[in-house]
Amino acid sequence: MNRRSFFQSTTTVALATQVSFSALAAATKGKSAGEMATDEDFWMTIRNEFTTDRTVINMNNGYASPAPRTVQDAMKRYLDFTNMGPYHTMVMQLDPKIERARRMIADAAGCDPEEIAITRNSSEALEIAQLGVTLKPGDEVLTTNQDYPRMLTTFRQRVRREGIKLKMISFPVPVVSMDDLYQRFEQLGDFEQAAASYEKAVKINPSNYLTWANLASAWQWGKGGMERALPAYQKAIDLAEGLRKVTPTDAELLARLGSYYASLGEKNKSLPILRQALALDPENPNVQGRVGFQGTWSG
């Protein structure tokens, strides 16, 4: 769901606001993202909905995002309503409306209400997911030192309580590429550790082509060689080809797919795909790197 369709879908949800969602949706109609980005009147309307101090630039919205004026007014209104008679107003009238709000959110998101959980904040939502993953003593969780601190403390809690293992990799900022995490294992020469991690990952999410490809690479350069890696490469190719039908102009997907065919020695399939990827996004360093590497490797 993009920003424009979100505004349109929430028109019926917001029945009474100071700024009309229908007016905002109408302002985006027929305009490209580039045009909307430079529409100062539109963004001034959005800006005026926030009561933030204009002498301060808040660069940390991720920690505590300011609420728009309409949300602040609603919070104050419901707080006053609650204090009129807490049991009657809060328990008898407001609490049942939480379920209605959940249904409204589900309608906006296009899913079943049972797939929506209302939490107090993003950290709590992620913690619920982290604590819900089935892990046994000795199971390993691989993350980076760039992970959000609250998420790291949650996994450390499971280390103490359940005896799982937490391993962190130093990750550069900005990220070099999506494959850089695996390459850091590779630089250490710890292919068996890399393979063990990816074996667990494909069990959790067997539909991720990147994980299968990284598992294949770890097997290829570790114990077992290409013979062991072939089925994993083929699985990665099958999944990537499925995605290719949905997003045929995804240059990075094509570059990866071409490299997988090259790893199997199928130049007749690899080279056209790599050329297409480079033509689609010639300035993309991830595409350039894969095309260059495979060109050198293939001769």
N, C-alpha and C positions, 0 to 999 in steps of 0.2 A: 504494500500500500504506500503510494507516494504522498507527499505533502498536500498536493492538490486534491486527490481523492479523499484524503483524510478530512480536509475542510468540508468537502461536499457531504461525506457520510455523517459528520457530526452535526449537520444543520438541524436534524430532527432531535438530536440528543439535547442540545442546548436550547431550551425553550425560552429562557429569559436571560439575556446577557446585555451588558452595556454596548458591546460591539456585536453587530449581527454577523453570525457565521455565514448566513446566506449571502451577505454583502461581500464578505471575504472570498467566498467561493466564486461569486460572480466576477470579482476582480481578477481571478486567475484564468477565467475561461478564455480559451483560444490563444493564450500566451505561452511562449516557450519558457523554460527554466531561466535562460539567459535574460529574457525580457523582465521576468519577475524579479530577478536579482538586482536590477537597476531601477525598479519602480519605487522611488523614494516615498511617494505618498502612501503606498501599501505598507511599507515597513515602518513608516512613522505611525500609522494606525496601530500596528502591533506593538511598537515601542511604548506608546502612550498607555497601553494596558498594564504596564509594569510601573510600580512606584519606587523603583530603585534610585538611589542617590546618583544624580547626573554628574557629580564631581568625581565619582569613582567608577572605574571600569572593572567589573567583576569577571575575572578570567577563570573562575573555578565554579562554574554552574554544576559540575558533576557532583560536588560534595553536598551542596545545599542550594537547589535551584530556587530562585525567587518565584513566588506565585503571582499570576496575573491578578489585576484588580478584582475581576469577577469572582475568582476563587477566594480571595481574601474576604470579600463581602459575604460570600456564602458561608465561609467558616465562622465569621463573627455572628452572622444571623443564626446559624444552627447552635452556636455556643450559647447565645442569649436564650434561644428556645429551650435548650436543654436545662438551663438553670431556672426556668420558670417552674419546673416540677420534675426533677430528674427521673423518677420512676415512670411517671405517666408519659412525659415527653420523649425521654431517651429510650427507655426500655420498650414501652408499648408502641411508640410511633416511629422513632428514628431507626431502631435496630432492624425492623422488618424491611426498611427501604434499602438496606445494604444488599440484600438479594436482588432487588429490582435494579440497583446500580450494576450489579454483576451481569445481569442479563443485557443491560444496555451496552456495557463494554463489549460483551461477546458479540452483540449485533454489529457494533462498529468494527470489530476485528474479524468478523466473518467466521466465528467458531462457535462451538457448543459452550454454554455457561459453565459446564463441569470442567472445561479446560482453563477456566479463569480463576485465579486465586488473588484476592485483594490483600496485599501486605502493606506494612508501614513504610517501606522504602526499598530501593533496589538491592541494598546489601542483604536485607532479610530475605528477599526473594531468591537471591543467588545462594545464600546459606542453606535455604530449604532444599534447593536442588543438589548442592554439594553433599549435604547430610543424607540425602535420599539415594545416592548411588551405592549399590551393593559392593562393598569391599571387605575382604577378609584379611586377617593378620598376615603381613608380609607382602600384600599387594602394594604396588607402587603408583604414586601420583606424580606425574611430571609436569612442572610448571616453570615459570621464569621469574627472575627477580624484578620484573616489571609488572607482575600481577598486583591487583589492588590489595592493600594490607589486610583488610577485613577478610578477604578470601583466603589469604595465607594463614591467618590465625584460625580460621575454621578448619582447614586441613590439619594444622598442628594440633588442634583439639582431638581430631580423629587419630592422630599419631599416638597421643597419650592414652586415649580411651580404648582404641581398638588395635593398636600395634601395626598400623599401616606404615609405609615408608613414603616420605616426601622428598623429592629431589628437585632442585632448582638449577636452571641453566642461566648463565649471564647472557642477556639479550641486548643488542645495541639499539639505540634510539637515534635517528629513525631506523626502522627495520630495513634491512638490506633487501630481503625478498621473503615470500611465504615459505620458501624451502630452507631458509637460513637456520632454523632450529635443528633440522636434521643434519645439515652440514656441520653444525658445531659438534654433534656426536661424531661425525665422520672425521673431523679434524683431530679429535682425541683418539681416533682409531678404535673406538669402543663399539664395533659393529654388533657384537652380541647383545650389549645393553640396548642399543638402538632397536634391534630386532625384537627383543623381549618386550620393550615398551609398545612397539607397533603391533605385535601379536595381541596384546591385551586391548589395544585401541580398536582393532578390527572386530574383536568380539563384541565390544560395546556398540560400535557403529559400523556394521559391515557394508554400508552403502556409500562410504566416503572413498572416492577414487584416489585422493592424495595419500591417504593412509596406506592403502594397498601398494601404491607405487613406492612409497618410502620403505615399506616392509620389504618389497622386492629388492630395492637397492641395498638395504642392509644385509639381506641374505646373499646377494650377488657378491658383495665385497667381503663378507664374513665367511663363516663355515658353510659349506654346501655349494657355493658358487652359483653360476647361472642355472644349472639344472634345478636347484631348489627354488630359484627366483622366478622361473618361467611362469608357473601358475599364478603367482601374485601379480606379475606384470600383465598377464592376460586378463585378470580380474579388473585391474586398474583400467585397461583399455576398454573393456566392455562397459564399465560404468561411465567412463569419460565419453565414449561414443554415444551413450544414452543422453548425456547432458548436451553433447554437440548438436543433437537434433532439436533441443529446446533453445539453445543459445549458439547458433552457428557462427556468430561473429565475435565470440569471446576469444581475443587473441592469446591471453595467457593459458586458457584451457587448450587451445590448439597447439601452442608451443609445448605444453607438457605432453599432450597426446602424441605429437610428432616425436618427442624424445623417447617415449615409451616404445613406439614402433622401432625406433633406431636401436634401442637396447636389445630388441629381439632380432636385429639384423635385417629388418624389412624396409630397406631404403626406398623401394617403390611406393610405399605408403607414407613413410616418414617425410621425405623431402617436399612433396607437394603441400603437406599440411604445415610444415615449418615455413615454407615460402608464403603461404597464405597468412599465417600469424604475423610475419614480419611486415607484409603489405598492409595489414589491418592496423597495426600499431608499431610503426618503425622506431619510435622514440622510447618505447617501454624497455627499461633495462632488464626486466625479467625475461621478456621475449628475446631481446638481443643476446642475453647470456646463454639461453638454451639453444638458440639457432647457431650461435658461434661455436659453442661446445660441441654440438652434434655435427656441425660442418667439419670441425677439426678432427673429431673422433672417426667420422665416416670417410674422411679423405675427400 
